[in-house]
Amino acid sequence: MTDVKIDIQPLITQYFAQAIQVDDQPIDATLFAEGKWLTSFITPQALEIEKLHHNLTEGIHDSEDRLIALWDWVASQVEYIKFVKARVSIGGNSFSQDDYWTSPSITRRIQVGNCATQSFLLASLLRNELPPSQVYCVLGNLYNGTAGGHAWVSVMLGGDEYIMESTRYDAPAIVPAIDADRYEAVHYFNDESVLTIEGKTVMTPFTACYSSWLTDYLDWAYIEGAKG
């Protein structure tokens, strides 16, 4: 595979026929209900991320092998758990979060994450290889037995979309999206922009409201009913 730089508008037209660009979305899946923009969870320029990227890709010259090396570390070295729970106490005051979205730098340090935080980390590493028009973290649905919310990474290579599953070391590293029909994208985002697929589930809502939980962006009536 070769690295191909593609403007975002052709990608929307060719791959995301129903996708529209939307304003950045506020999220409070952090401690003390601190509000953060969705794009702030992708941090390619963070010191920890740049250092890890350098260590993992040093001496690897093939572009596809570099992408696979980054995926391999996240999928094999970060332990997957469904929800990351956190508690902090400061001056006698404590706060807990049942679904804590850690930053990529923290995920890299603690090496524990859920599908969202592992995908944040992988997308941040990949952004050191590819421009923003070719790397997106995706929030969507996985139809794998029981339908449910999931997060993964999509990359655009040579004019095609590929899925990189950040939580499964036993899965192929790079899978053509056209062959991965169990994955249903709803929101694409990176450190620069947010897109949504119209007619799918909604994130609560596309205004100044906050989504407190990863599951808040899902319309369960939708995913438990007819797909599409």
ABEGO torsion letter per residue (X at the ends): XBBBBBBAAAAAAAABAABBBBBBBBBABBBGGBBBBAAAABBAABAAAAAAAAAAABGBABAAAAAAAAAAAAAAABBBBABBBBBBBBGGBBBBBABBBBBAAAAAAAGBBBAAAAAAAAAAAAAAABBAAABBBBBBBBBBGBBBBBBBBBBBBGGBBBBBBAABAABBABBBAAABAABBBABBBBAABBBBBBGBBBBOBBBABBBABAAAABBAAAAABBBX
